[in-house]
Amino acid sequence: MAVYAFPSTGPAARCQNPAAKCEFLKKDQPMAQAPDTDIVIAGGGPVGMAQALAIAGPGARAKLSVALVNPQPLRDAGKPQSDGRAYNLAASSMRMLAALGLGEALAPHAQPIHDIIVTDDGDGGARPPLLNFDNRDETPAGAGQPASYIIAAEHLNAALAEAVLAAPAIEVFEGERVAAPGAPGAALAVRLGSGREIRTRLLIAADGRASPLRAAMGLKSLSWPHHQTAIVMAVQHEEDHLGRAYEHFRAPGPFAVLPLPGGHQSSLVWTERPDEAKRLMELDDEAFAAELELRCGTELGKVRPAGKRFAYPLTGVLAQDYIAPRFALIGDAAHGIHPIAGQGVNLGYRGVAALAEVLSEAAFLGRDIGAVDVLEAYQQWRRFDAMALVAGCAALNELFANDNGLVRAMRDLGLGAVERIAPLKRYFVNEAAGSHGDLPRLLLGEPV
């Protein structure tokens, strides 16, 4: 696919160093008149809820208040088999969640990945592994601990919802949506679907890839179809997974088996072309189980479905800008990534941590948290990294979707070279752990 570069405008065009983020915070900003709440967050998914806790949870040092607006009750996303997904959480994301007070609640549900097997598959079962990653984060922040963990979406969402609902500085509006933000001035008037109006210093959109608020605030974006559908579900298997994840690259799309707690259950992400995915979703349980076993190989013994199937069409999205006066995008509203590397929620959490730190520093300095010069620090910190990861995952998907014999031979040669170069393998693992670069304090496990 084509890779697009957006022209930089405003203060970010004059600052190419993420370390200069604090320079924006030193500028004098006009103080907003007293709002009803400091920040409104639209969207109560795992990114929106984490953002609320990062800004106004019990451990947050800045005394900011948050109104979290969500169309459904927050606890609904924590119900068993609510959407079939599981999240691959990088070590840095786990450190952030622990800093937000969720470590104890998540520990029983977090399965560490000890190693990762990568194959370049044919049409049938798995081929011999081309790559075997020892999945330890050996950066100073990681200290040799697992670089990533798998947590079922229901458990992550349940822990986040309970923490948000218990936080005194977070007011939750369930069964509501932000209908129309007004014109930004000293404050922003946010009207809810019920007609209620909330005056706020800052509106944060965590309302997904289609983000109505992104469009309403006039922020341009690129979106594209991947012409793939991901089938996700839990599976039960005969052999213990031993904390091992499998990623089988196939022409229709990746086929990933990700370990869940208990040893004999895993999360499946099976990517197919839309017509084939439709056929698979329409099969009865026995016929689907037969197709599943054909593609799983023999490593896990007999594999059977362990829950309901869910299908998600895959699309990519990238916002040109993440901010406007009194407005910021986070999560999929800013960048929707292909799941081939399992980095979607981790990319969202990097943004959560960066925005929380920028807002906290601005509040301590007495600055206006909704001013563009303050928000520009967040955009400058996160935009390039997000663009690079979105483009990289899209390119990786295109590479492995190409079934040309010569291309296949060249990529297998490349994977084989990576397998033999230990420092390169270690670099990839540490990158996946989210432990490189200019990390916000939350990703180091420190409060903001």
VOKEMAR-67206 format. One line per 10 residues: number of its first residue (from 1); their letters; for each residue x, y, z of C-alpha. Coordinates in Angstrom, 2 decimals, m for minus. Layout:
N
NUM	a	X:Y:Z; ...
This chain:
448
1	mavyafpstg	0.00:0.00:0.00; 1.09:3.60:m0.39; 2.75:5.30:2.55; 1.70:8.91:3.09; 3.60:11.69:4.85; 1.66:14.55:6.34; 3.08:18.08:6.29; 3.80:19.44:9.75; 2.09:22.67:10.72; 2.13:24.92:13.75
11	paarcqnpaa	4.59:24.58:16.64; 5.35:20.94:15.83; 6.93:22.00:12.55; 9.53:23.94:14.52; 10.30:21.12:16.97; 11.75:17.86:15.72; 13.00:16.61:19.12; 10.50:14.83:21.41; 12.64:15.95:24.37; 11.54:19.50:23.60
21	kceflkkdqp	7.98:18.70:24.65; 8.36:20.70:27.87; 9.24:23.84:25.89; 5.62:24.05:24.79; 4.50:23.89:28.42; 6.59:26.88:29.43; 4.70:29.29:27.20; 2.11:31.51:28.83; m1.41:30.32:28.15; m4.72:32.06:28.89
31	maqapdtdiv	m6.49:30.50:31.86; m9.89:29.01:31.16; m12.92:30.12:33.16; m14.26:27.63:35.67; m15.62:24.59:33.79; m18.00:21.89:35.00; m15.12:19.41:34.68; m11.53:19.73:33.56; m11.68:17.00:30.91; m14.39:15.09:29.04
41	iagggpvgma	m13.40:11.71:27.55; m15.72:10.34:24.86; m15.44:6.55:24.76; m15.09:4.02:27.56; m13.09:1.27:25.89; m9.78:0.01:27.28; m7.96:3.12:26.04; m10.57:5.67:27.15; m10.87:4.13:30.62; m7.09:3.96:31.02
51	qalaiagpga	m6.83:7.62:30.03; m9.38:8.58:32.68; m7.42:6.72:35.37; m4.09:8.13:34.18; m5.43:11.67:34.52; m7.76:11.44:37.52; m7.31:8.04:39.17; m6.23:7.64:42.81; m2.52:7.71:41.91; m2.66:10.80:39.68
61	raklsvalvn	m0.79:13.74:41.20; m2.46:16.52:39.21; m5.81:17.44:40.73; m7.85:17.20:37.55; m11.45:16.04:37.19; m12.78:13.86:34.37; m16.20:13.11:32.92; m16.18:9.79:31.02; m19.01:9.43:28.49; m19.87:6.00:27.08
71	pqplrdagkp	m22.89:4.73:25.10; m23.08:1.47:27.11; m22.61:0.64:30.79; m18.88:0.27:31.42; m19.30:m3.14:33.05; m20.89:m4.56:29.86; m17.47:m4.86:28.19; m16.30:m7.00:31.12; m18.95:m9.67:30.65; m17.72:m13.15:29.59
81	qsdgraynla	m17.45:m13.61:25.81; m18.40:m9.98:25.25; m16.35:m9.68:22.05; m14.03:m12.70:21.87; m10.82:m10.69:21.82; m7.67:m10.95:23.91; m5.01:m8.28:24.15; m1.28:m8.70:23.69; m0.04:m6.29:26.36; 3.59:m5.20:26.18
91	assmrmlaal	5.65:m5.13:29.36; 5.48:m1.32:29.29; 1.67:m1.43:29.12; 1.61:m3.81:32.09; 3.83:m1.43:34.06; 1.42:1.40:33.30; m1.61:m0.62:34.36; 0.16:m1.55:37.60; 0.94:2.13:38.21; m2.78:2.85:37.73
101	glgealapha	m3.55:0.39:40.55; m4.66:m2.59:38.43; m1.74:m4.95:39.01; m3.44:m7.12:41.62; m6.73:m7.33:39.71; m5.02:m8.33:36.45; m2.38:m10.73:37.77; m4.58:m13.89:37.79; m5.69:m13.21:34.20; m2.33:m12.29:32.63
111	qpihdiivtd	m0.52:m15.09:30.80; 3.15:m14.27:30.18; 4.46:m15.19:26.73; 7.74:m17.04:27.23; 8.59:m17.60:23.59; 7.14:m16.95:20.13; 7.23:m19.32:17.15; 6.98:m17.70:13.71; 6.36:m19.66:10.50; 5.73:m18.83:6.86
121	dgdggarppl	2.89:m21.21:6.10; 1.52:m23.01:3.10; m2.17:m23.64:2.61; m2.35:m26.50:5.08; m0.89:m26.96:8.54; 2.04:m25.10:10.00; 5.48:m25.39:8.44; 8.65:m25.76:10.55; 9.47:m22.57:12.50; 11.63:m19.95:10.85
131	lnfdnrdetp	11.94:m17.83:13.99; 11.89:m18.66:17.68; 11.93:m15.62:19.98; 12.93:m15.88:23.64; 10.37:m13.33:24.81; 12.23:m11.55:27.62; 12.56:m7.79:28.01; 16.26:m7.31:28.75; 16.24:m3.52:28.86; 16.88:m1.87:32.26
141	agagqpasyi	13.15:m1.20:32.59; 12.27:m4.82:31.81; 14.95:m6.53:33.93; 14.57:m9.86:32.15; 10.83:m10.19:32.76; 8.44:m11.37:29.99; 8.19:m8.85:27.17; 4.44:m9.36:26.72; 1.33:m10.88:28.27; m2.04:m12.07:26.94
151	iaaehlnaal	m5.20:m10.95:28.77; m8.75:m11.67:27.62; m10.55:m8.42:26.81; m13.29:m9.15:29.33; m10.80:m9.25:32.23; m8.96:m6.09:31.21; m12.21:m4.20:30.67; m13.69:m5.43:33.96; m10.64:m4.30:35.97; m10.60:m0.91:34.27
161	aeavlaapai	m14.35:m0.40:34.75; m14.23:m1.19:38.47; m11.33:1.22:39.00; m13.00:4.00:37.00; m16.34:3.62:38.78; m14.59:3.75:42.16; m12.50:6.87:41.40; m13.93:9.98:43.14; m12.52:12.40:40.54; m14.11:10.54:37.59
171	evfegervaa	m17.79:11.09:36.83; m19.23:8.46:34.50; m22.09:9.15:32.08; m23.32:5.73:30.89; m25.85:5.37:28.09; m24.70:8.73:26.72; m22.63:9.95:23.81; m21.11:13.31:22.92; m23.52:14.68:20.33; m21.91:17.99:19.44
181	pgapgaalav	m18.93:19.91:20.75; m19.32:23.68:20.55; m16.80:26.24:19.35; m13.68:26.30:21.54; m13.14:29.44:23.60; m12.12:29.87:27.22; m13.93:26.55:27.65; m15.62:24.05:25.35; m19.34:23.37:25.64; m19.97:19.65:25.08
191	rlgsgreirt	m23.58:18.61:24.49; m24.58:15.03:25.25; m27.22:13.04:23.42; m29.67:13.61:26.28; m29.33:17.37:25.82; m27.18:17.92:28.90; m24.31:20.36:28.40; m20.91:20.08:30.06; m18.35:22.88:30.00; m14.81:21.55:29.90
201	rlliaadgra	m11.23:22.65:29.30; m10.46:19.66:27.07; m12.38:17.03:25.10; m10.53:13.76:24.42; m11.95:11.48:21.72; m11.50:7.74:22.30; m14.46:6.88:20.08; m12.86:4.40:17.68; m11.60:4.25:14.11; m14.71:5.83:12.62
211	splraamglk	m14.53:8.63:15.30; m17.51:10.94:14.74; m15.77:13.53:16.92; m12.65:13.52:14.75; m14.82:14.49:11.80; m16.89:16.97:13.82; m13.75:18.83:14.92; m12.49:19.02:11.33; m9.44:16.76:11.70; m8.58:15.00:8.44
221	slswphhqta	m7.66:11.31:8.29; m6.70:8.59:5.85; m8.50:5.25:5.98; m8.12:2.11:3.90; m9.45:m1.45:3.83; m7.05:m4.35:4.28; m9.50:m6.64:2.41; m9.23:m9.09:5.29; m11.47:m10.24:8.13; m10.19:m11.45:11.49
231	ivmavqheed	m12.06:m14.31:13.18; m11.37:m14.25:16.92; m12.34:m16.70:19.64; m10.99:m18.83:22.48; m9.85:m22.39:21.74; m9.20:m25.41:23.96; m6.26:m27.71:23.23; m4.96:m31.07:24.37; m1.33:m30.11:25.03; m0.09:m27.44:27.44
241	hlgrayehfr	0.94:m24.31:25.54; 3.82:m23.69:28.02; 3.42:m19.95:27.52; 4.25:m20.19:23.82; 2.62:m18.03:21.14; 2.38:m19.11:17.49; 2.22:m16.73:14.53; 1.72:m18.48:11.20; 2.05:m16.09:8.26; m0.22:m17.14:5.39
251	apgpfavlpl	m1.16:m15.48:2.11; m4.76:m14.76:3.21; m3.47:m13.26:6.47; m1.78:m14.20:9.75; m3.03:m17.06:11.91; m2.08:m16.44:15.55; m2.58:m18.69:18.59; m1.93:m16.76:21.82; m1.69:m18.49:25.22; m4.23:m17.82:27.96
261	pgghqsslvw	m3.91:m18.73:31.66; m4.34:m22.38:32.60; m2.13:m23.99:29.96; m4.85:m25.54:27.82; m6.69:m22.52:26.43; m5.53:m19.95:23.88; m6.90:m16.97:22.00; m7.19:m17.40:18.23; m6.83:m14.61:15.67; m7.52:m16.16:12.27
271	terpdeakrl	m7.26:m13.69:9.38; m8.85:m14.56:6.04; m10.09:m12.90:2.90; m13.65:m11.62:3.48; m15.43:m14.26:1.37; m13.59:m17.13:3.07; m14.18:m15.62:6.51; m17.89:m15.41:5.73; m17.92:m19.09:4.75; m16.12:m20.09:7.95
281	melddeafaa	m18.45:m18.05:10.13; m21.46:m19.80:8.58; m20.17:m23.33:9.31; m21.66:m25.35:12.14; m19.42:m26.04:15.15; m18.23:m29.46:13.96; m17.33:m28.30:10.47; m15.57:m25.23:11.84; m13.60:m27.37:14.31; m12.36:m29.53:11.42
291	elelrcgtel	m11.16:m26.46:9.50; m9.51:m25.14:12.65; m7.52:m28.31:13.30; m6.33:m28.39:9.70; m4.63:m25.01:10.15; m3.38:m25.34:13.73; m0.79:m28.02:13.09; 0.12:m30.64:15.68; 2.00:m28.71:18.37; m1.01:m28.30:20.66
301	gkvrpagkrf	m2.64:m31.67:19.99; m6.37:m31.73:19.37; m7.77:m28.17:19.18; m11.44:m27.33:19.64; m13.44:m24.08:19.80; m14.05:m22.95:23.39; m16.50:m20.13:22.81; m18.41:m18.01:20.38; m16.83:m16.84:17.10; m16.55:m13.14:16.29
311	aypltgvlaq	m15.59:m11.58:12.94; m14.00:m8.15:12.50; m13.33:m6.55:9.08; m9.82:m5.06:9.13; m9.27:m1.44:8.22; m6.48:1.04:8.78; m6.82:4.68:9.76; m4.39:7.49:10.46; m5.34:10.99:11.54; m3.37:13.84:9.98
321	dyiaprfali	m3.39:15.74:13.27; m4.17:14.50:16.78; m5.15:17.86:18.24; m7.21:21.00:17.79; m8.00:23.76:20.29; m9.40:22.02:23.41; m9.47:18.67:21.62; m7.24:15.58:21.38; m7.48:12.15:19.75; m6.27:8.95:21.40
331	gdaahgihpi	m6.32:5.24:20.56; m7.99:4.06:17.37; m9.47:7.52:16.81; m5.89:8.67:16.14; m4.41:5.52:14.58; m5.97:2.19:13.64; m3.31:m0.46:13.09; m3.29:m3.92:11.47; m3.25:m6.64:14.17; m0.36:m8.55:12.55
341	agqgvnlgyr	2.05:m7.52:15.33; m0.53:m7.32:18.14; 0.39:m3.71:18.94; m2.96:m1.90:18.72; m3.73:m1.43:22.41; m0.04:m0.89:23.22; 0.12:1.96:20.71; m2.99:3.38:22.36; m1.44:3.10:25.82; 1.72:4.91:24.71
351	gvaalaevls	m0.53:7.81:23.75; m2.43:7.58:27.04; 0.81:7.78:29.02; 2.20:10.67:26.96; m0.99:12.74:27.11; m1.38:12.16:30.86; 2.18:13.34:31.46; 1.79:16.43:29.27; m1.47:17.41:31.00; m0.07:16.75:34.47
361	eaaflgrdig	2.99:18.93:33.82; 0.81:21.67:32.34; m1.51:21.61:35.36; 1.42:21.88:37.79; 2.76:24.86:35.83; m0.65:26.56:35.95; m1.11:26.34:32.19; m4.35:25.94:30.27; m4.54:22.20:29.55; m6.70:22.74:26.46
371	avdvleayqq	m4.42:25.25:24.75; m2.89:24.18:21.44; 0.67:24.88:22.58; 0.20:22.43:25.45; m1.48:19.77:23.33; 1.18:20.15:20.64; 3.65:18.56:23.06; 1.54:15.39:23.06; 1.22:15.36:19.27; 4.94:15.93:18.74
381	wrrfdamalv	5.78:13.16:21.21; 3.54:10.52:19.68; 2.69:11.18:16.05; 5.86:10.03:14.27; 6.13:6.79:16.25; 2.47:5.98:15.58; 2.76:6.74:11.85; 5.84:4.53:11.57; 4.19:1.61:13.36; 0.93:1.84:11.38
391	agcaalnelf	2.86:1.96:8.09; 5.24:m0.81:9.17; 2.48:m3.22:10.12; 0.58:m2.51:6.90; 3.75:m3.17:4.88; 4.47:m6.38:6.81; 0.96:m7.61:6.10; 1.37:m6.85:2.39; 4.72:m8.64:2.32; 3.37:m11.87:3.79
401	andnglvram	0.17:m11.69:1.72; 2.32:m11.93:m1.42; 2.45:m15.60:m2.43; 4.89:m15.11:m5.31; 7.53:m17.83:m5.12; 10.48:m15.45:m5.42; 9.09:m13.07:m2.79; 8.42:m16.01:m0.50; 11.98:m17.30:m0.89; 13.45:m13.86:m0.17
411	rdlglgaver	11.37:m13.29:2.97; 12.16:m16.78:4.27; 15.82:m16.00:3.70; 15.39:m12.77:5.66; 13.61:m14.50:8.54; 16.32:m17.13:8.62; 18.96:m14.40:8.86; 17.14:m12.80:11.80; 17.00:m16.19:13.53; 20.78:m16.45:13.34
421	iaplkryfvn	21.57:m12.90:14.57; 20.95:m12.89:18.31; 21.33:m9.10:18.87; 18.78:m8.42:16.13; 16.30:m10.86:17.65; 16.82:m9.21:21.04; 16.20:m5.78:19.52; 12.86:m6.90:18.07; 11.75:m8.36:21.42; 12.71:m5.22:23.32
431	eaagshgdlp	10.86:m3.10:20.77; 7.74:m5.24:21.19; 8.06:m4.81:24.96; 7.71:m1.05:24.46; 10.88:m0.39:26.46; 12.85:1.66:23.91; 12.74:5.36:23.15; 11.58:8.44:25.02; 9.13:6.71:27.36; 6.52:8.55:29.41
441	rlllgepv	6.81:7.92:33.14; 3.71:5.71:33.31; 5.30:3.23:30.90; 8.19:2.95:33.35; 5.72:2.22:36.15; 6.04:5.69:37.68; 3.09:7.95:38.62; 2.38:11.27:36.91
